[in-house]
């Protein structure tokens, strides 16, 4: 992406456009420029300003073909499904059918009497603050999990952090929430979403299983370094029903997702979304530590509520990244603005740029208007061994004024490396890594003096302050 593209405001220096026709034309020009500059096959956008719709798109459904991508083409919801599941759960809370403060064991007898069943509450599932060591979704055994297997995993999973204190994006929390919703509603989570949220809004979702024959399939691509461009991918295989509350098998268009956003903001009536749902969904309940990252990192939120993330500039919503596609929704309360964007390629940093530029233009509040101060940490105190989800772990060693971090997904897996150092001239720390999409943050774990490491959206717990001592103990134990 060129420097011009990075700083371009599609509405010019005036910020928010004076009229919707002007906004539509400028957004269309912006997206066309976006496709030319980035090389992604296509991008589609649907926005709502106080209920008035703006739609624009550029590029094609498949690289090398002529069929244009439109805001009516469907993308896999992916993790954005968590936002919809949270909304219908909070509607049940409003009706007194679900208690946010109840331990999850009250709804899931399989976990009753276990440490997590007693300590983790429904609100912790919604805010991703359960505190238990999560599963590694990339491991084959995690993707093949059954409900009984997940229950067995949770019975043995250690507690990393006190529930309600540390954010860590854990997909199994959404699986648990979906099972609670199913027990309360008497039907699967996706069926509840379709009946209570999508149906009243007139939305008929597609399905991943039908994408190959769907004339409104948006297409999917990944970057091919050898060809220096985006190459088409085949349809994804739907995950087992266990994971549906976390990812779903539904596909929605940006136009559909904008309709959902209108309901969540109250500018469109929906039987399943009351006025009480909105503040619960959007009000931040846990903050994320400041993060340093490379040029291709996903834009991380600064806080998370009971189902929705919060970014600077007053933006709320959720992101989805799936096989060959990424999608995102941004909500701005006042003025009420909704922006939904789909990119038919694995390019979350580009999706975030498009969402941020369009949101800032329509609200007049740029996401960068309140830049955080430079990150300052005592690097020497952050040395140690950290455990993450599944079998992931990291080590951090200090020397020559730098903190060198090595992250692995297993006992002998390849390492992702990074180095934190002072940028000088009062600019705080800088992260250097061969992984341009990497982001790291450190924090003090509540209720203890231990440090925590945030890799992307996943929290790691320090288990040994001195990596050399930990290695020596490991050798002696063999």
SEVO-761744 format. One record per residue (C-alpha): x, y, z. Coordinates in Angstrom, 3 decimals, always signed. Each point is the difference from the previous one (the first is absolute). Layout:
<recs>
<xx->X; yy->Y; zz->Z>
...
</recs>
This chain:
<recs>
<xx->+0.000; yy->+0.000; zz->+0.000>
<xx->+1.418; yy->+3.347; zz->-0.967>
<xx->+0.588; yy->+2.868; zz->+2.419>
<xx->-2.681; yy->+1.957; zz->-1.866>
<xx->-2.473; yy->-2.823; zz->+0.553>
<xx->+0.813; yy->-0.275; zz->+3.688>
<xx->-0.873; yy->+3.628; zz->+0.657>
<xx->-2.751; yy->+0.575; zz->-2.516>
<xx->-3.396; yy->+1.116; zz->+1.309>
<xx->-2.646; yy->-0.887; zz->-2.599>
<xx->-1.997; yy->+3.043; zz->+1.109>
<xx->+2.884; yy->+2.433; zz->-0.245>
<xx->+0.970; yy->+2.483; zz->+2.677>
<xx->-3.623; yy->+0.816; zz->+0.834>
<xx->-0.499; yy->-3.326; zz->+1.776>
<xx->-3.586; yy->-1.168; zz->-0.133>
<xx->-1.654; yy->+0.565; zz->-3.370>
<xx->-2.670; yy->+2.671; zz->-0.270>
<xx->-2.486; yy->-2.296; zz->-1.748>
<xx->-0.610; yy->-3.689; zz->-0.508>
<xx->+0.437; yy->+0.172; zz->-3.795>
<xx->+3.353; yy->+1.673; zz->+0.545>
<xx->+0.919; yy->-2.630; zz->+2.577>
<xx->-0.942; yy->-2.815; zz->-2.355>
<xx->+2.071; yy->+1.394; zz->-2.858>
<xx->+3.049; yy->+0.604; zz->+2.157>
<xx->-0.196; yy->-3.443; zz->+1.581>
<xx->-0.279; yy->-1.586; zz->-3.430>
<xx->+3.119; yy->+1.864; zz->-1.155>
<xx->+1.791; yy->-0.997; zz->+3.183>
<xx->-0.757; yy->-3.716; zz->-0.458>
<xx->+1.112; yy->+0.059; zz->-3.633>
<xx->+3.262; yy->+1.598; zz->+1.071>
<xx->+0.221; yy->-2.551; zz->+2.833>
<xx->-0.157; yy->-2.932; zz->-2.431>
<xx->+2.546; yy->+1.556; zz->-2.379>
<xx->+2.462; yy->+0.766; zz->+2.791>
<xx->-0.260; yy->-3.233; zz->+2.002>
<xx->-0.586; yy->-2.588; zz->-2.726>
<xx->-2.825; yy->-1.740; zz->+1.869>
<xx->-2.537; yy->-1.507; zz->-2.417>
<xx->-2.973; yy->+1.812; zz->+1.501>
<xx->-1.454; yy->+2.007; zz->+2.870>
<xx->-3.661; yy->+0.711; zz->+0.797>
<xx->-1.441; yy->+2.498; zz->+2.470>
<xx->-3.440; yy->+0.754; zz->+1.383>
<xx->-0.519; yy->+2.911; zz->+2.387>
<xx->-2.892; yy->+1.624; zz->+1.805>
<xx->-0.124; yy->+3.595; zz->+1.213>
<xx->-2.994; yy->+0.403; zz->+2.281>
<xx->-1.766; yy->-2.717; zz->-1.984>
<xx->+0.810; yy->+1.422; zz->-3.460>
<xx->+1.930; yy->-2.561; zz->-2.043>
<xx->+3.236; yy->+0.427; zz->-1.947>
<xx->+1.430; yy->-2.895; zz->-2.004>
<xx->+3.156; yy->-0.242; zz->-2.072>
<xx->+2.348; yy->-2.667; zz->-1.333>
<xx->+2.955; yy->-0.532; zz->-2.303>
<xx->+1.788; yy->-2.915; zz->-1.589>
<xx->-1.170; yy->-3.491; zz->-0.851>
<xx->-1.184; yy->-3.173; zz->+1.725>
<xx->+2.893; yy->-2.028; zz->-1.381>
<xx->+3.423; yy->+1.111; zz->-1.113>
<xx->+0.347; yy->-0.035; zz->-3.768>
<xx->-3.757; yy->-0.018; zz->-0.613>
<xx->-2.337; yy->+2.843; zz->-0.880>
<xx->-2.989; yy->-0.594; zz->+2.310>
<xx->-0.112; yy->+3.075; zz->+2.288>
<xx->-0.157; yy->-0.324; zz->+3.771>
<xx->-3.017; yy->+1.788; zz->+1.524>
<xx->-1.242; yy->+0.769; zz->+3.546>
<xx->-2.563; yy->-2.778; zz->-0.529>
<xx->+2.637; yy->-2.728; zz->-0.371>
<xx->+0.358; yy->-2.305; zz->+2.995>
<xx->+3.009; yy->-0.537; zz->+2.264>
<xx->+0.427; yy->-2.578; zz->+2.739>
<xx->-0.895; yy->+1.613; zz->+3.328>
<xx->+2.864; yy->-1.668; zz->+1.850>
<xx->+0.647; yy->+1.572; zz->+3.391>
<xx->-2.540; yy->+2.748; zz->-0.690>
<xx->-2.577; yy->-2.648; zz->+0.925>
<xx->+1.078; yy->+0.508; zz->+3.628>
<xx->-1.503; yy->+3.499; zz->-0.065>
<xx->-3.347; yy->-1.350; zz->-1.177>
<xx->+0.061; yy->-2.777; zz->+2.608>
<xx->+0.724; yy->+2.598; zz->+2.677>
<xx->-2.944; yy->+2.142; zz->-1.136>
<xx->-2.559; yy->-2.817; zz->+0.227>
<xx->+1.469; yy->-1.115; zz->+3.345>
<xx->-0.336; yy->+3.516; zz->+1.424>
<xx->-3.597; yy->+0.059; zz->-1.226>
<xx->-0.582; yy->-3.078; zz->+2.160>
<xx->+1.695; yy->+1.807; zz->+2.880>
<xx->-2.425; yy->+2.883; zz->-0.491>
<xx->-2.914; yy->-2.452; zz->+0.249>
<xx->+1.385; yy->-1.552; zz->+3.171>
<xx->+0.768; yy->-3.360; zz->-1.629>
<xx->+3.798; yy->+0.254; zz->+0.356>
<xx->+1.899; yy->+1.400; zz->+2.988>
<xx->+3.284; yy->+1.709; zz->-0.921>
<xx->+1.362; yy->-0.539; zz->+3.514>
<xx->-0.876; yy->-3.684; zz->+0.197>
<xx->+2.872; yy->-2.540; zz->+0.020>
<xx->-0.016; yy->-1.951; zz->-3.237>
<xx->-0.425; yy->-3.231; zz->+1.969>
<xx->-3.578; yy->+1.050; zz->+0.740>
<xx->-0.816; yy->-0.347; zz->-3.709>
<xx->+2.479; yy->-2.758; zz->-0.848>
<xx->-0.355; yy->-2.854; zz->+2.534>
<xx->+3.001; yy->-1.719; zz->-1.608>
<xx->+2.200; yy->+2.714; zz->+1.548>
<xx->-1.868; yy->+0.410; zz->+3.266>
<xx->+2.338; yy->-0.430; zz->+2.939>
<xx->+3.147; yy->+0.546; zz->-2.087>
<xx->+2.264; yy->+3.033; zz->+0.631>
<xx->-0.944; yy->+1.686; zz->-3.294>
<xx->-3.651; yy->-0.947; zz->+0.366>
<xx->-0.089; yy->+1.800; zz->+3.353>
<xx->+2.215; yy->+3.035; zz->-0.773>
<xx->-0.721; yy->+0.867; zz->-3.652>
<xx->-3.202; yy->+1.970; zz->-0.509>
<xx->-2.111; yy->+0.577; zz->-3.097>
<xx->+1.294; yy->+3.575; zz->-0.229>
<xx->+3.582; yy->-1.320; zz->-0.145>
<xx->-0.830; yy->-2.069; zz->-3.082>
<xx->-1.428; yy->+3.069; zz->-1.726>
<xx->+3.015; yy->+2.192; zz->+0.845>
<xx->+2.659; yy->-2.696; zz->-0.606>
<xx->+1.258; yy->+0.215; zz->+3.572>
<xx->-0.561; yy->-3.584; zz->+1.188>
<xx->+3.648; yy->-0.285; zz->+1.045>
<xx->+0.511; yy->-3.685; zz->-0.844>
<xx->+2.719; yy->-1.201; zz->-2.348>
<xx->-1.583; yy->-0.097; zz->-3.430>
<xx->+0.225; yy->-2.537; zz->-2.813>
<xx->+2.164; yy->+0.359; zz->-3.096>
<xx->-2.481; yy->+0.061; zz->-2.863>
<xx->+2.745; yy->-0.743; zz->-2.529>
<xx->+0.725; yy->-3.351; zz->+1.653>
<xx->-1.850; yy->-2.885; zz->-1.719>
<xx->-1.198; yy->-1.360; zz->+3.355>
<xx->-1.667; yy->+3.320; zz->+0.823>
<xx->-1.799; yy->+0.220; zz->-3.343>
<xx->-1.262; yy->-3.562; zz->+0.540>
<xx->-1.300; yy->+0.709; zz->+3.511>
<xx->-3.384; yy->-1.357; zz->+1.005>
<xx->-2.136; yy->+1.399; zz->+2.810>
<xx->+1.137; yy->-2.808; zz->+2.315>
<xx->+3.583; yy->+0.681; zz->-1.002>
<xx->-0.358; yy->+3.707; zz->+0.789>
<xx->-1.504; yy->-0.778; zz->+3.401>
<xx->+2.919; yy->-2.322; zz->+0.753>
<xx->+2.442; yy->+2.687; zz->-1.138>
<xx->-1.568; yy->+2.607; zz->+2.275>
<xx->+0.069; yy->-2.330; zz->+2.984>
<xx->+3.799; yy->-0.116; zz->-0.338>
<xx->+0.766; yy->+3.473; zz->-1.427>
<xx->+2.013; yy->+2.135; zz->+2.446>
<xx->-1.113; yy->+3.451; zz->+1.039>
<xx->+2.377; yy->+2.654; zz->-1.327>
<xx->-1.760; yy->+3.114; zz->+1.274>
<xx->-2.809; yy->+0.839; zz->+2.398>
<xx->-3.288; yy->-0.065; zz->-1.961>
<xx->-1.108; yy->+3.469; zz->-1.060>
<xx->+3.458; yy->+1.603; zz->+0.143>
<xx->+1.972; yy->-0.738; zz->-3.191>
<xx->-1.238; yy->-0.006; zz->-3.594>
<xx->+1.055; yy->-2.954; zz->-2.140>
<xx->-1.856; yy->-0.821; zz->-3.207>
<xx->-1.036; yy->-3.618; zz->+0.517>
<xx->-2.332; yy->-1.731; zz->-2.453>
<xx->-1.138; yy->-2.708; zz->+2.424>
<xx->-1.619; yy->+2.708; zz->+2.140>
<xx->-2.417; yy->+0.605; zz->-2.867>
<xx->-0.625; yy->-3.747; zz->-0.280>
<xx->-0.959; yy->-0.048; zz->+3.689>
<xx->-2.214; yy->+3.064; zz->-0.456>
<xx->-1.690; yy->-1.641; zz->-2.976>
<xx->-0.691; yy->-3.151; zz->+2.001>
<xx->-1.508; yy->+2.081; zz->+2.834>
<xx->-2.213; yy->+1.811; zz->-2.525>
<xx->-1.045; yy->-3.344; zz->-1.466>
<xx->-0.945; yy->-1.362; zz->+3.431>
<xx->-2.040; yy->+3.127; zz->+0.793>
<xx->-1.662; yy->+0.456; zz->-3.410>
<xx->-0.492; yy->-3.655; zz->-0.864>
<xx->+1.620; yy->+0.334; zz->-3.446>
<xx->+3.564; yy->+0.360; zz->-1.365>
<xx->+1.729; yy->+3.366; zz->+0.261>
<xx->-0.083; yy->+0.686; zz->-3.750>
<xx->-3.707; yy->-0.821; zz->-0.129>
<xx->-0.600; yy->+2.554; zz->+2.764>
<xx->+2.000; yy->+2.639; zz->-1.891>
<xx->-1.888; yy->-0.699; zz->-3.194>
<xx->-3.432; yy->+0.021; zz->+1.638>
<xx->+0.397; yy->+2.878; zz->+2.465>
<xx->+2.410; yy->+2.344; zz->-1.796>
<xx->+0.278; yy->-0.731; zz->-3.698>
<xx->-3.616; yy->-0.979; zz->-0.655>
<xx->-1.589; yy->+3.199; zz->+1.358>
<xx->+2.489; yy->+2.000; zz->-2.090>
<xx->-0.900; yy->-1.870; zz->-3.185>
<xx->+3.478; yy->-1.549; zz->-0.321>
<xx->+0.364; yy->-3.425; zz->-1.597>
<xx->+3.601; yy->-1.178; zz->+0.523>
<xx->+1.921; yy->-2.233; zz->-2.344>
<xx->+2.036; yy->-2.984; zz->+1.168>
<xx->+3.628; yy->-0.942; zz->-0.475>
<xx->-1.084; yy->-3.422; zz->-1.223>
<xx->-1.808; yy->+1.640; zz->-2.923>
<xx->+2.661; yy->+2.575; zz->-0.898>
<xx->+1.138; yy->-1.907; zz->-3.092>
<xx->-3.469; yy->+0.335; zz->-1.526>
<xx->-0.909; yy->+3.398; zz->+1.427>
<xx->-0.166; yy->+2.676; zz->-2.746>
<xx->+0.586; yy->+2.585; zz->+2.741>
<xx->+3.160; yy->-1.607; zz->+1.382>
<xx->+2.628; yy->+2.734; zz->+0.404>
<xx->+2.981; yy->-2.240; zz->-0.833>
<xx->+3.120; yy->-0.583; zz->+2.086>
<xx->+3.700; yy->+0.602; zz->-0.535>
<xx->+3.385; yy->-0.157; zz->+1.706>
<xx->+3.195; yy->+1.805; zz->-0.869>
<xx->+2.346; yy->-2.028; zz->-2.217>
<xx->+3.536; yy->+1.254; zz->+0.554>
<xx->+1.336; yy->-1.798; zz->-3.069>
<xx->-2.530; yy->+1.713; zz->-2.243>
<xx->+0.117; yy->+3.236; zz->+2.033>
<xx->-3.767; yy->+0.144; zz->+0.042>
<xx->-3.185; yy->-1.510; zz->+1.396>
<xx->-0.916; yy->-3.489; zz->-1.195>
<xx->-3.479; yy->-1.571; zz->+0.184>
<xx->-0.763; yy->-2.605; zz->+2.682>
<xx->-2.649; yy->-2.690; zz->-0.070>
<xx->-3.039; yy->+0.054; zz->+2.294>
<xx->+0.758; yy->-0.620; zz->+3.660>
<xx->-1.143; yy->-3.101; zz->+1.823>
<xx->-2.511; yy->+0.786; zz->+2.717>
<xx->+1.188; yy->-0.737; zz->+3.515>
<xx->-1.915; yy->-2.397; zz->+2.249>
<xx->-3.205; yy->+1.236; zz->+1.593>
<xx->+1.789; yy->+0.265; zz->+3.340>
<xx->+1.751; yy->+3.135; zz->-1.304>
<xx->-3.076; yy->+1.636; zz->-1.564>
<xx->-0.576; yy->+2.446; zz->+2.903>
<xx->+3.566; yy->+1.263; zz->-0.502>
<xx->+0.147; yy->+0.146; zz->-3.819>
<xx->-3.365; yy->-1.177; zz->-1.392>
<xx->-0.432; yy->-1.464; zz->-3.468>
<xx->-2.024; yy->+3.028; zz->-1.083>
<xx->+0.943; yy->+2.410; zz->-2.759>
<xx->-1.262; yy->+3.587; zz->-0.055>
<xx->+0.503; yy->+2.933; zz->-2.339>
<xx->+1.346; yy->+3.339; zz->+1.233>
<xx->-3.502; yy->+1.343; zz->-0.699>
<xx->-1.462; yy->-2.650; zz->+2.325>
<xx->+2.610; yy->+0.692; zz->+2.659>
<xx->-0.742; yy->+3.732; zz->-0.166>
<xx->-3.674; yy->-0.825; zz->+0.622>
<xx->+1.002; yy->-1.925; zz->+3.124>
<xx->+2.099; yy->+2.989; zz->+1.059>
<xx->-2.988; yy->+2.315; zz->-0.403>
<xx->-2.003; yy->-2.243; zz->+2.327>
<xx->+2.799; yy->-0.045; zz->+2.576>
<xx->+0.112; yy->+3.815; zz->-0.027>
<xx->-3.778; yy->+0.330; zz->+0.174>
<xx->-0.470; yy->+1.787; zz->-3.321>
<xx->-1.903; yy->-3.034; zz->-1.293>
<xx->-2.592; yy->-1.899; zz->+2.016>
<xx->+0.724; yy->-3.639; zz->+0.808>
<xx->-2.063; yy->-2.086; zz->+2.398>
<xx->+3.085; yy->-1.757; zz->+1.348>
<xx->+1.968; yy->+3.162; zz->+0.821>
<xx->-1.432; yy->+2.202; zz->+2.743>
<xx->+1.349; yy->+3.328; zz->+1.200>
<xx->+1.531; yy->-1.794; zz->+3.007>
<xx->+2.132; yy->-2.221; zz->-2.242>
<xx->+1.959; yy->+2.827; zz->-1.622>
<xx->+1.776; yy->+1.501; zz->+3.021>
<xx->+0.856; yy->-3.440; zz->+1.366>
<xx->+1.421; yy->-1.062; zz->-3.353>
<xx->+2.096; yy->+3.112; zz->-0.604>
<xx->+1.085; yy->+1.173; zz->+3.463>
<xx->+3.679; yy->-0.975; zz->+0.524>
<xx->+0.585; yy->-2.263; zz->+2.992>
<xx->+3.667; yy->-0.935; zz->-0.472>
<xx->+2.893; yy->+1.901; zz->-1.555>
<xx->+2.777; yy->-1.456; zz->-2.117>
<xx->+3.650; yy->+0.893; zz->+0.572>
<xx->+1.670; yy->+2.369; zz->-2.472>
<xx->+1.463; yy->-2.036; zz->-2.845>
<xx->+2.994; yy->+0.441; zz->-2.279>
<xx->-0.095; yy->-1.532; zz->-3.424>
<xx->+1.198; yy->-0.319; zz->-3.562>
<xx->-1.371; yy->+1.764; zz->-3.083>
<xx->-2.428; yy->-2.793; zz->-0.935>
<xx->-1.484; yy->-0.615; zz->+3.451>
<xx->-3.722; yy->-0.061; zz->+0.566>
<xx->-1.208; yy->+3.139; zz->+1.746>
<xx->-0.598; yy->-1.196; zz->+3.562>
<xx->-2.818; yy->+1.402; zz->+2.130>
<xx->+0.724; yy->+1.983; zz->+3.148>
<xx->-2.804; yy->-1.602; zz->+2.022>
<xx->-2.726; yy->-2.631; zz->-0.139>
<xx->-3.598; yy->-0.028; zz->+1.227>
<xx->-2.565; yy->-2.785; zz->+0.355>
<xx->+0.396; yy->-1.114; zz->-3.600>
<xx->+1.402; yy->+3.029; zz->-1.835>
<xx->+3.494; yy->+1.421; zz->-0.337>
<xx->+0.797; yy->+3.708; zz->+0.365>
<xx->+2.519; yy->+1.977; zz->-2.045>
<xx->+1.194; yy->+3.587; zz->+0.224>
<xx->-2.216; yy->+2.612; zz->-1.594>
<xx->-3.174; yy->-1.332; zz->+1.651>
<xx->-0.217; yy->-3.106; zz->-2.207>
<xx->-1.478; yy->-3.328; zz->+1.176>
<xx->-0.603; yy->-3.271; zz->-1.805>
<xx->+1.683; yy->-3.241; zz->-0.971>
<xx->+2.295; yy->-1.497; zz->-2.627>
<xx->+0.023; yy->-3.279; zz->-1.877>
<xx->+2.934; yy->-1.671; zz->-1.762>
<xx->-0.627; yy->-3.304; zz->-1.752>
<xx->+1.141; yy->-2.130; zz->-2.917>
<xx->+0.897; yy->+2.496; zz->-2.724>
<xx->-2.226; yy->+2.815; zz->+1.291>
<xx->-0.310; yy->+2.593; zz->+2.750>
<xx->-2.954; yy->+2.044; zz->+1.132>
<xx->-0.657; yy->+2.612; zz->+2.662>
<xx->-2.724; yy->+2.146; zz->+1.544>
<xx->+0.418; yy->+3.407; zz->+1.659>
<xx->-2.656; yy->+1.761; zz->+2.081>
<xx->+0.112; yy->+3.650; zz->+1.051>
<xx->-2.670; yy->+1.034; zz->+2.486>
<xx->-0.202; yy->+3.770; zz->-0.503>
<xx->-0.485; yy->+0.821; zz->-2.778>
<xx->-1.435; yy->-3.478; zz->-0.712>
<xx->+2.252; yy->-1.362; zz->-2.742>
<xx->+0.462; yy->-3.602; zz->-1.124>
<xx->+2.751; yy->-1.203; zz->-2.341>
<xx->+0.321; yy->-3.601; zz->-1.251>
<xx->+2.908; yy->-1.017; zz->-2.232>
<xx->+0.883; yy->-3.267; zz->-1.724>
<xx->+3.307; yy->-0.743; zz->-1.753>
<xx->+0.215; yy->-3.230; zz->-1.990>
<xx->+3.615; yy->-0.643; zz->+1.033>
<xx->+1.972; yy->-0.766; zz->+3.141>
<xx->+0.953; yy->+3.605; zz->+0.746>
<xx->-1.264; yy->+1.053; zz->+3.437>
<xx->+2.225; yy->+3.080; zz->+0.117>
<xx->-1.558; yy->+1.231; zz->-3.255>
<xx->-3.516; yy->-0.759; zz->+1.253>
<xx->+0.788; yy->+2.036; zz->+3.123>
<xx->+1.288; yy->+2.887; zz->-2.081>
<xx->-3.165; yy->+0.065; zz->-2.114>
<xx->-2.215; yy->-0.203; zz->+3.099>
<xx->+1.933; yy->+2.754; zz->+1.747>
<xx->+0.082; yy->+2.353; zz->-2.968>
<xx->-3.719; yy->-0.371; zz->-0.740>
<xx->-1.008; yy->+0.259; zz->+3.666>
<xx->+2.129; yy->+3.096; zz->+0.576>
<xx->-1.377; yy->+1.649; zz->-3.130>
<xx->-3.639; yy->-0.630; zz->+0.914>
<xx->+0.285; yy->+0.926; zz->+3.675>
<xx->+2.619; yy->+2.735; zz->-0.223>
<xx->+1.955; yy->-1.774; zz->+2.749>
<xx->+3.259; yy->-1.541; zz->-1.194>
<xx->+1.129; yy->-3.140; zz->+1.803>
<xx->+3.460; yy->+1.562; zz->+0.299>
<xx->-1.307; yy->+3.175; zz->+1.641>
<xx->+0.971; yy->-1.280; zz->+3.458>
<xx->+3.281; yy->-1.758; zz->-0.584>
<xx->+1.306; yy->-1.769; zz->+3.109>
<xx->+3.217; yy->+1.202; zz->+1.625>
<xx->+3.208; yy->-1.858; zz->-0.846>
<xx->+0.161; yy->-3.414; zz->+1.668>
<xx->+2.524; yy->+0.024; zz->+2.815>
<xx->+0.920; yy->-3.207; zz->+1.828>
<xx->+2.881; yy->-1.149; zz->+2.200>
<xx->+1.193; yy->-2.632; zz->-2.438>
<xx->+2.314; yy->-1.784; zz->+2.428>
<xx->-2.926; yy->-0.784; zz->+2.302>
<xx->-1.884; yy->-1.728; zz->-2.828>
<xx->+2.448; yy->-2.887; zz->-0.415>
<xx->-1.411; yy->-3.448; zz->+0.466>
<xx->-1.913; yy->-2.944; zz->-1.383>
<xx->-3.644; yy->+0.535; zz->-0.913>
<xx->-2.705; yy->-2.581; zz->-0.704>
<xx->-2.807; yy->+0.682; zz->-2.468>
<xx->-2.993; yy->-1.859; zz->-1.444>
<xx->+0.384; yy->-3.667; zz->-0.887>
<xx->+3.683; yy->-0.874; zz->-0.053>
<xx->+1.159; yy->+3.518; zz->-0.887>
<xx->+2.771; yy->+1.543; zz->+2.057>
<xx->+2.470; yy->+2.853; zz->-0.196>
<xx->+3.318; yy->+0.972; zz->+1.526>
<xx->+1.308; yy->+3.528; zz->+0.484>
<xx->+3.668; yy->+0.783; zz->+0.739>
<xx->+1.544; yy->+3.414; zz->+0.648>
<xx->+3.425; yy->+1.144; zz->-1.157>
<xx->+1.699; yy->+3.026; zz->-1.572>
<xx->-3.024; yy->+2.121; zz->+0.838>
<xx->-2.328; yy->-2.224; zz->-2.038>
<xx->-2.633; yy->-2.589; zz->+0.837>
<xx->+0.128; yy->-2.959; zz->-2.378>
<xx->-3.225; yy->-1.990; zz->-0.178>
<xx->-0.388; yy->-3.455; zz->-1.518>
<xx->-3.510; yy->-1.457; zz->-0.442>
<xx->-0.721; yy->-3.656; zz->-0.792>
<xx->-3.204; yy->-1.916; zz->-0.618>
<xx->+1.335; yy->-3.255; zz->+1.473>
<xx->+2.918; yy->-1.619; zz->+1.784>
<xx->+2.157; yy->-0.185; zz->-3.128>
<xx->-1.867; yy->+2.207; zz->-2.457>
<xx->+1.642; yy->+2.770; zz->-2.015>
<xx->+0.445; yy->+3.262; zz->+1.846>
<xx->-1.436; yy->+3.412; zz->-0.832>
<xx->+2.553; yy->+2.558; zz->+1.144>
<xx->-0.268; yy->+3.640; zz->+0.966>
<xx->+2.112; yy->+2.631; zz->+1.659>
<xx->-1.133; yy->+2.920; zz->+2.143>
<xx->+2.308; yy->+2.989; zz->+0.325>
<xx->-0.152; yy->+3.704; zz->+0.792>
<xx->-0.592; yy->+2.001; zz->-3.172>
<xx->+1.720; yy->+3.045; zz->+1.511>
<xx->-0.963; yy->+3.676; zz->-0.090>
<xx->-2.861; yy->-0.618; zz->+2.417>
<xx->-1.882; yy->-2.217; zz->-2.440>
<xx->-0.240; yy->-2.943; zz->+2.397>
<xx->+0.499; yy->-3.606; zz->-1.059>
<xx->+0.049; yy->-1.463; zz->-3.486>
<xx->-0.646; yy->-3.592; zz->-1.070>
<xx->+2.231; yy->-1.614; zz->-2.624>
<xx->-0.933; yy->-3.385; zz->-1.425>
<xx->+0.138; yy->-1.910; zz->-3.298>
<xx->-3.760; yy->-0.507; zz->+0.505>
<xx->-1.552; yy->+3.323; zz->-1.132>
<xx->-3.433; yy->-1.057; zz->+1.303>
<xx->+1.233; yy->-0.637; zz->+3.557>
<xx->-1.118; yy->+2.143; zz->+2.945>
<xx->+1.151; yy->-0.308; zz->+3.611>
<xx->-1.009; yy->+1.602; zz->+3.271>
<xx->+0.991; yy->-0.495; zz->+3.650>
<xx->-2.111; yy->+0.545; zz->+3.086>
<xx->-0.020; yy->-0.532; zz->+3.730>
<xx->-2.264; yy->-2.892; zz->+0.900>
<xx->-2.593; yy->+1.084; zz->+2.599>
<xx->+0.125; yy->-1.660; zz->+3.429>
<xx->+3.666; yy->-0.898; zz->-0.491>
<xx->+3.370; yy->+1.539; zz->-0.725>
<xx->+0.505; yy->-2.087; zz->-3.108>
<xx->+0.313; yy->+1.469; zz->-3.479>
<xx->-2.255; yy->-1.029; zz->-2.833>
<xx->+0.693; yy->-0.048; zz->-3.737>
<xx->-2.631; yy->+0.784; zz->-2.633>
<xx->+0.714; yy->-1.579; zz->-3.395>
<xx->-2.593; yy->+1.491; zz->-2.312>
<xx->-3.219; yy->-0.515; zz->+1.942>
<xx->+1.225; yy->-2.932; zz->+2.105>
<xx->+1.328; yy->+0.373; zz->+3.545>
<xx->+3.027; yy->-2.006; zz->+1.167>
<xx->+0.786; yy->-0.504; zz->+3.701>
<xx->+3.575; yy->+0.217; zz->+1.278>
<xx->+0.900; yy->-3.182; zz->+1.863>
<xx->+3.737; yy->+0.592; zz->+0.513>
<xx->+1.551; yy->+3.472; zz->+0.315>
<xx->+3.448; yy->-1.250; zz->-1.058>
<xx->+0.098; yy->-1.969; zz->-3.287>
<xx->+3.498; yy->-1.397; zz->+0.691>
<xx->-1.034; yy->-1.336; zz->+3.402>
<xx->-3.103; yy->-1.572; zz->-1.514>
<xx->+2.103; yy->-1.727; zz->-2.651>
<xx->+2.414; yy->-1.328; zz->+2.641>
<xx->-2.897; yy->-1.400; zz->+2.068>
<xx->-1.366; yy->-1.663; zz->-3.125>
<xx->+3.356; yy->-1.683; zz->-0.671>
<xx->+0.324; yy->-1.206; zz->+3.603>
<xx->-3.504; yy->-1.493; zz->-0.059>
<xx->+0.835; yy->-2.271; zz->-2.968>
</recs>
